[in-house]
Amino acid sequence: MAIETIPALFLHAVRTHKRKDAFRYKKAGKYVDISHDQTLDLVDKASLGITALGLAKGDRIALLSENRFEWVVADLAILSAGCINVPVYPTLPSGHIEYILKDSEARTIFVSNAEQLEKIQAIRSNLPNLQHVIVLEAAGTSDDTISLDDLIAKGAAQSGSPDYESRISTIGKYDWASILYTSGTTGSPKGVILNQWNFVSNVTAVLKVLSVGNTDSCLSFLPLSHVFERTGGYYAMMLGGASIAYAESIETVAQNLQEVHPTILVSVPRLYEKMYGRILDAVTAGSGLKKQLFFWAIGVGRIYVRQKLENRISPPVKMQYKLAMGLVLKKLKGRTGGRLRFFVSGGAPLAREIAEFFYAAGLPILEGYGLTETSPVITLNTFDHFKFGTVGRPLPGVEVRIAEDGEICARGPNIMLGYYKKPDLTSEVMKDGWFHTGDIGYLDEKGFLTITDRKKDIIVTAGGKN
């Protein structure tokens, strides 16, 4: 089966990688493993359960939950039933959720627990389209809801159904996969329509330039309701063969790093800023000798990285770096669990000073760029093509051009279909097949992209100057 849809990507991962620890989550104080086969069994039955509820291909199903293994089961079950996943941020208040559910005309919603269910119960009478509420935690159900366990049992009772592979073979690469609502700075949220191929093409392009394999593990803590984590920390990891462990919360990331020992971490710059700040605080609180040693080691690391990127490491620098790593830098790696190969950063600009610091410490941050509308990755720094101060080069199959006014435009299989029910807004950003990002930047002679501003922050003078 060609890998053109997310369910096909999932089935390929199950058959290829056969991991016993495909997914991991904390239960009663320790991490437990869920295998690929167990996950397939749950997804298969849950998707049959969705169909048994009377939902059909193209129906919208919302998913309101924090990151957890059940998010994955719900997502894959929705998509395997041919339905469209409308993810909702778990931090949103009822009023915002009501807008999304009304606009998307969601017929069903998955909610994680009693707290999230309460938000839906408060607005349910205003949602005539909403027929079913499925609660991921059995303890959170009420009389007018069903639990995920009940849904799975309902699916298991559907005798004579075609097998999973036959059912998902009816889903096409251009079928809608998701409507993701972006919190626009002005007006109502916009629903970004992404099809199966938008996601899958982006995942396969990322894996062409970034190696992810069976020895990798990833700690997931950014919201799965956001496209960055969904593509980078979930679909790409699944296809590459990495194990995915879920952090208990954003507050427990430091502790979970020590328990999971990940090799890959996908995050926004804020995490790296906080880590950098904590490290510097600890160093400045230490003795003068300790401080000297630390800044010497980082200095050596910076020289080593500069020479490495220029493919000319001198023997004295190589020797000094080995010493710096042994005395100081490996302790920094220990803070991430000791096995980390690389970080991925996106969602906001990363300060060059922080990027250089972590790379010098043997913890490279690969910075990329993209938007919800681009599934999301447009450009990415990789080990083969890396340049500080840039967001990397375009992914294979993705084109980038700079408009006359400096705006970054992108074209490729990862570009959204448009904004749901908003043709006017769609035509504002989609012109001649090119998506206009609203960001200002430039490409250097080697194809690396640098972002300099937001278009709406540029003032044009009467004389035509920016």
C-alpha positions in Angstrom: 0.0 0.0 0.0 1.4 3.4 -1.0 2.0 5.8 1.9 -0.2 8.6 0.8 -2.6 8.9 3.8 -2.0 9.1 7.5 -3.7 5.7 8.2 -1.5 4.1 5.5 1.6 5.8 7.2 0.5 4.3 10.5 0.0 0.8 9.1 3.4 1.0 7.4 5.0 2.0 10.7 3.3 -0.9 12.6 4.4 -3.5 10.0 7.9 -2.1 9.5 9.0 -1.2 13.0 7.0 -3.6 15.2 8.1 -1.7 18.4 7.1 -3.0 21.8 7.5 0.6 23.1 5.9 2.5 20.2 4.2 4.8 22.7 5.0 5.4 26.3 3.1 7.2 29.1 3.3 7.6 32.8 1.0 5.4 34.9 1.2 5.0 38.7 4.6 6.8 38.8 6.4 5.0 36.0 6.4 4.8 32.2 4.6 2.0 30.6 5.0 0.8 27.0 2.3 0.3 24.3 3.3 -1.7 21.3 2.6 -1.0 17.6 0.3 -4.1 17.5 -1.7 -3.0 20.6 -2.1 0.4 19.1 -3.4 -1.0 15.8 -5.9 -3.2 17.6 -7.3 -0.2 19.5 -7.4 2.1 16.4 -9.0 -0.6 14.3 -11.8 -1.2 16.8 -12.3 2.5 17.7 -12.6 3.4 14.0 -15.3 0.7 13.6 -17.0 2.1 16.7 -17.1 5.6 15.0 -18.7 4.1 11.9 -21.2 2.2 14.2 -22.3 5.5 15.7 -23.5 6.5 12.2 -20.6 8.8 11.3 -19.6 8.7 7.7 -16.7 9.8 5.5 -16.2 13.6 5.6 -17.9 14.1 8.9 -16.1 16.4 11.3 -15.0 15.0 14.7 -13.5 17.4 17.3 -10.7 16.3 19.7 -10.4 18.3 22.9 -7.6 16.8 25.0 -4.1 17.3 26.5 -1.2 15.2 25.1 -1.7 11.6 25.9 -1.6 8.2 24.2 -5.4 8.3 23.8 -5.1 11.4 21.7 -3.2 9.2 19.1 -5.9 6.5 19.3 -8.7 9.0 18.8 -6.8 10.8 15.9 -6.0 7.6 14.0 -9.5 6.2 14.6 -11.1 9.4 13.2 -8.9 9.4 10.1 -9.2 5.7 9.6 -13.0 6.1 9.5 -12.6 8.7 6.7 -13.7 11.5 9.0 -11.9 14.8 9.6 -10.1 15.6 12.8 -10.8 19.1 14.3 -8.3 19.4 17.1 -9.1 21.9 19.9 -6.6 23.4 22.4 -7.4 22.0 25.9 -6.7 25.5 27.4 -9.5 27.2 25.5 -12.6 28.4 27.4 -16.1 27.2 26.4 -16.9 30.3 24.3 -14.0 29.7 22.0 -14.7 26.0 21.8 -18.3 26.7 20.9 -17.2 28.9 17.9 -15.0 26.1 16.6 -17.6 23.3 17.0 -20.3 25.5 15.3 -18.1 26.6 12.5 -16.8 23.1 11.7 -20.3 21.6 12.2 -18.7 18.8 14.3 -21.0 15.9 14.8 -19.0 14.3 17.6 -16.3 15.3 20.0 -13.7 13.4 22.0 -12.9 15.0 25.4 -10.1 13.9 27.7 -11.7 14.0 31.1 -14.4 15.4 33.4 -12.9 18.9 33.4 -13.0 19.1 29.6 -16.4 17.5 29.5 -17.8 20.3 31.8 -16.8 22.8 29.1 -18.8 20.9 26.5 -21.9 20.4 28.8 -22.0 24.2 29.4 -22.4 24.8 25.6 -24.1 21.6 24.4 -27.6 23.1 24.1 -26.1 25.6 21.6 -24.7 22.9 19.4 -27.5 21.2 17.4 -25.0 19.3 15.2 -23.2 17.7 18.1 -24.6 14.2 18.5 -22.0 12.3 20.5 -19.5 13.0 23.2 -16.8 10.4 23.8 -14.7 10.7 27.0 -11.2 9.3 26.9 -11.1 8.6 30.7 -13.8 6.2 31.7 -14.0 7.9 35.1 -15.1 11.2 33.4 -18.2 9.9 31.7 -21.8 10.9 32.4 -25.2 9.6 31.4 -25.2 11.4 28.0 -21.7 10.4 27.0 -19.8 7.2 26.1 -16.3 6.3 27.1 -13.4 5.4 24.7 -13.6 1.9 26.1 -17.3 1.7 25.2 -16.5 2.9 21.7 -13.8 0.2 21.3 -16.2 -2.4 22.6 -18.8 -1.2 20.1 -16.3 -1.6 17.3 -15.2 -5.0 18.4 -18.9 -6.2 18.2 -19.1 -5.3 14.5 -18.7 -8.8 13.0 -18.2 -9.3 9.3 -16.6 -5.9 8.8 -13.8 -5.6 6.1 -10.3 -5.7 7.6 -8.4 -2.5 8.6 -6.3 -2.3 5.5 -9.3 -2.8 3.2 -11.2 0.0 5.0 -8.4 2.5 4.9 -7.7 1.8 1.2 -10.9 3.8 0.4 -9.3 7.0 1.8 -7.7 9.1 -0.9 -4.5 11.2 -0.6 -6.5 14.4 -1.4 -9.3 13.7 1.1 -9.5 16.2 3.9 -7.6 15.1 7.1 -8.0 18.0 9.5 -9.4 21.5 10.0 -7.0 23.4 12.4 -8.2 26.6 13.9 -5.5 29.3 14.2 -5.9 32.0 16.8 -5.7 35.0 14.5 -4.7 38.3 16.1 -7.8 39.9 14.5 -11.3 38.5 14.1 -12.5 34.9 14.5 -10.2 32.0 14.3 -9.6 30.7 10.8 -10.0 26.9 10.0 -7.0 25.7 8.0 -8.0 22.8 5.8 -5.2 20.2 5.4 -5.6 17.0 3.4 -3.9 13.6 3.9 -1.2 14.4 1.4 -0.4 17.8 2.9 0.7 15.9 6.1 2.2 12.9 4.5 4.3 14.8 1.9 5.6 17.0 4.7 6.6 14.1 6.9 8.3 12.2 4.1 10.2 15.4 3.0 11.4 16.0 6.6 12.6 12.3 6.8 14.6 12.7 3.6 16.8 15.4 5.2 16.7 14.3 8.9 17.5 10.7 10.0 15.1 9.2 12.5 15.3 5.5 13.2 14.5 2.5 15.4 17.1 3.6 18.0 15.4 7.0 18.5 13.0 8.1 21.1 11.2 11.4 21.4 9.7 13.1 24.4 6.4 14.8 23.4 5.1 17.8 25.3 4.1 20.6 22.8 0.3 20.5 22.2 -0.7 17.8 19.7 -3.6 20.2 18.8 -0.9 22.3 17.1 0.4 21.2 13.7 4.1 21.5 14.7 3.9 18.8 17.3 1.5 16.7 15.2 3.7 16.6 12.2 7.2 16.8 13.8 6.7 15.0 17.1 4.1 12.4 16.1 3.7 11.5 12.4 7.4 11.9 11.5 8.5 10.0 14.6 6.0 7.3 13.9 7.1 6.8 10.3 10.8 7.1 11.1 10.4 4.4 13.8 11.1 6.3 17.0 9.4 5.6 20.3 7.2 8.4 21.5 6.9 9.1 25.2 4.4 11.7 26.6 5.5 14.2 29.2 3.1 14.4 32.1 2.9 18.2 31.6 5.1 21.1 30.5 6.2 21.5 34.2 7.5 18.0 34.4 9.7 18.1 31.2 13.0 18.3 33.1 12.1 15.3 35.3 10.6 13.3 32.3 13.8 13.9 30.3 15.7 11.9 33.0 13.2 9.1 32.9 12.8 8.7 29.1 16.4 9.5 28.0 15.1 10.8 24.6 17.4 11.2 21.5 15.1 13.8 19.9 13.1 16.8 21.3 10.8 19.0 19.4 10.1 22.4 21.0 9.6 26.1 20.7 12.5 28.6 21.6 11.0 29.3 25.1 12.1 25.9 26.4 15.7 26.5 25.2 15.7 30.0 26.6 14.7 28.6 30.0 17.3 25.8 29.9 19.9 28.3 28.9 18.9 30.7 31.8 19.0 27.8 34.4 22.4 26.7 33.3 23.9 30.2 33.5 22.3 30.8 36.9 23.9 27.6 38.2 27.3 28.5 36.8 27.2 32.1 38.2 26.3 30.7 41.6 29.4 28.5 41.5 33.1 29.2 42.4 35.3 31.4 40.3 37.3 28.4 39.1 34.1 26.6 38.1 33.0 29.7 36.1 36.3 29.9 34.3 36.2 26.3 33.4 32.7 26.5 32.1 33.3 29.5 29.9 36.5 28.0 28.6 34.7 24.8 27.6 31.9 26.8 25.9 34.5 28.9 24.1 36.3 25.8 22.9 32.9 24.4 21.8 32.1 27.5 19.7 35.5 27.3 17.9 35.0 23.5 17.3 31.5 24.0 15.9 32.7 26.9 13.6 35.5 24.7 12.2 33.2 21.7 11.9 30.7 23.6 9.9 33.6 24.7 7.6 34.9 21.1 7.4 38.3 22.0 8.8 38.8 20.9 12.4 42.4 21.4 13.5 44.0 18.7 15.7 44.6 21.0 18.7 40.9 22.2 18.7 39.8 18.5 18.4 41.9 17.6 21.4 40.7 20.6 23.5 37.1 19.9 22.6 37.4 16.3 23.8 38.8 17.6 27.1 36.0 20.2 27.4 33.4 17.5 26.7 34.8 15.2 29.4 35.2 18.0 32.0 32.1 20.1 31.5 30.0 19.7 28.4 28.8 16.1 29.0 27.2 17.3 32.2 25.0 19.6 30.2 24.0 16.6 28.0 23.2 14.8 31.2 20.5 17.4 31.9 18.6 16.2 28.8 18.8 12.5 29.8 22.3 11.8 28.4 21.3 10.4 25.0 20.0 13.5 23.1 21.1 13.7 19.4 19.4 16.9 18.5 16.7 19.4 19.3 14.2 20.8 16.7 13.0 24.4 17.1 10.2 26.2 15.4 7.2 28.4 16.0 9.2 31.5 16.9 12.7 33.0 16.2 15.6 31.3 18.2 18.3 33.7 19.4 21.6 32.9 17.7 23.5 33.1 21.0 21.4 30.3 22.4 21.7 28.2 19.2 25.5 28.6 19.2 25.7 27.8 23.0 23.8 24.5 22.7 25.6 23.4 19.5 28.9 24.1 21.3 27.7 21.9 24.2 27.1 19.0 21.8 23.3 19.6 21.7 22.5 20.9 18.2 19.2 22.8 17.8 18.0 22.4 14.2 15.8 25.4 13.6 13.1 25.4 11.0 10.3 27.6 9.7 6.7 27.0 8.7 3.0 27.8 9.5 -0.2 25.9 10.1 -1.1 26.6 6.5 2.1 24.7 5.3 1.6 21.5 7.4 3.9 23.1 8.8 7.6 22.7 7.6 8.8 25.0 4.8 12.5 25.1 5.6 14.8 23.3 8.0 18.5 23.3 9.1 19.9 19.8 8.9 23.3 18.3 9.8 24.3 18.3 6.1 23.1 21.9 5.5 23.3 24.1 8.6 23.8 27.9 9.1 23.4 29.8 12.3 21.0 32.8 12.1 18.9 31.1 9.4 15.9 28.8 9.4 17.5 26.5 6.9 16.9 25.6 3.3 13.5 24.5 1.7 12.5 20.9 2.1 12.6 18.6 -0.9 9.6 19.4 -3.1 8.9 22.7 -1.4 9.7 25.9 -3.3 10.4 29.3 -1.7 10.5 32.7 -3.5 10.8 36.2 -2.2 8.2 38.7 -3.6 9.1 42.2 -4.6 8.1 43.6 -1.3 10.3 41.0 0.5 7.4 38.7 1.5 8.2 35.0 1.8 6.1 32.9 -0.5 5.9 29.0 -0.6 4.6 26.4 -3.0 4.4 22.7 -2.7 2.3 19.6 -1.8 2.3 20.8 1.9 0.3 24.0 1.2 -3.2 24.0 2.7 -6.4 23.8 0.6 -7.7 27.0 2.0 -9.5 28.5 5.0 -12.8 26.7 5.8 -15.8 28.7 4.6 -13.6 31.8 4.1 -12.9 32.0 0.3 -12.1 35.7 0.6 -9.4 35.2 3.2 -8.1 32.2 1.1 -7.7 34.3 -2.0 -5.8 37.0 0.0 -3.0 34.5 0.8 -3.2 32.1 -2.2 -2.1 33.7 -5.4 -1.1 31.8 -8.6 -0.5 28.6 -6.5 1.8 30.5 -4.1 1.0 30.8 -0.4 2.0 34.3 0.9 3.2 33.8 4.5 3.0 37.4 5.7 6.7 37.1 6.8 9.5 39.2 5.3 12.9 37.6 4.6 15.6 36.8 2.1 17.4 33.7 0.6 21.2 33.8 0.6 23.3 32.4 -2.3 23.2 28.9 -0.8 19.5 28.9 -0.4 19.3 29.5 3.4 16.3 31.5 4.5 16.5 34.3 7.0 13.4 35.9 8.4 13.7 39.6 9.2 10.1 40.8 10.0 6.4 40.4 9.8 4.8 42.1 6.8 2.2 43.9 8.9 5.0 45.4 11.0 6.5 47.1 8.0 5.6 50.7 7.5 5.9 52.0 3.9 6.7 55.8 3.8 5.2 58.2 1.3 8.4 57.9 -0.7 7.8 54.1 -1.0 10.5 53.1 1.4 10.1 50.1 3.8 
